[in-house]
């Protein structure tokens, strides 16, 4: 897949003289993974995530402009950036079409529309961007963490939240209490610049626009705000828990969970979905421009969101492949009533979801594969009614890869984070691909 993406970039993207980078002569040498990506053309270089991560052909920098031919090809790659072994755990686009990404253990970076790095900070694993292009970065730390003029100190392992301006400068930094290692799983920001952060030990914490704690809850999951400042939470329910509107109890090992909270933390609705199956969970959440809710994840057995039951189909996989769950995506209205739901077939994971300006849904995840660790990259675009528009599921040469997060910009262009081993001789690398709508 990665070679094919590199070839498509070479064919379809046109050079842009307005870009300020100086081309391959001033670029850091590509990593071993980039060498593998570019061996199909001796003039092509895809740089690792260093000081000058531009995609270049000879001495010319490729910008994300589409040719007339490319504009007619949905899901075509505009550029690809390769990084090191640190997985991309969060991606978001700002109002200008730039993209900010977080890599576990490596921090956050902001890339311009052409993929060139604008700035970086060495902390954070989850992020969100507000309407002023300010960036909210969350993660976990031990000991001391220096952020600008502020130093945070942890008792054990604690969660933190940092607000950065659009240029990557620290506005404030807060320590939020106990968190397991790497256990911040989501952060979201609303139109009033109030922030929510969530993790399994931390729970869910909401802060005001100055970083003061407003409330805490004892549950966690994926977070998104709607236009009214209500907070959506999606995840899994294990056992019994009262979210404030009555106790919910899982029917099996875990059930799919969806909550909506008002701005003050009071519950609007709480729902769980599942049967006696052991592996039912939501790992991706998005909200569209009409406050409709999209959740996606994996399930075994049967699940009914209210739009008709979905049944896991016995997988038609080879005996050595990992095929024990199907993927799903479900859409709800703002009141939490099911609009539709779709089973996606055998899936290892559905870990990313986004909704573009037209209401189309992007999903990222991993299909079962036949080579350890038995996973294959997958990205799909659905229309607002759940019908597939296109998908990408090519394998890297090694047959090992997974899609992670996905985001969209103001023009419905797609940022896809994935990881793959370019060959069995190389370690798994992280990649960010920008694709046409």
Secondary structure, DSSP 8 states (H G I E B T S, - for coil): -HHHHHHHHHHHEEE-TT-----GGGS----HHHHHHGGG-TTEEE--SSTT--EEETTEEEEEEE-HHHHTSTT-EEEEEE--SS-EEEEEE-TTS-EEEEETTTEEEEE-TTS-EEEEES--SEEEE-TT--EEEEEEEEEEEEETTEEEEEEEEEEEEEEE-TTS-EEEEEEEEE--TT-EEEEEE-TT--EEEEETTTEEEEE-TTS-EEEEES---EEEE-TTS-EEEEEEE-SEEE-SSSEEE-SSS-EEEEEEE-TTS-EEEEEEE--S-S--EEEEEEE-TT--EEEEEEESSEEE-SSSEEE-------TTS----EEEEEEE-TTS-EEEEEEEEE-SEEEEEEE-TTS-EEEEEEEE-SSTTTEEEEEEEE-TTS-EEEEE----TTS-EEEEEEEE-TT--EEEEEEE-SSTTS--EEEEEEE--
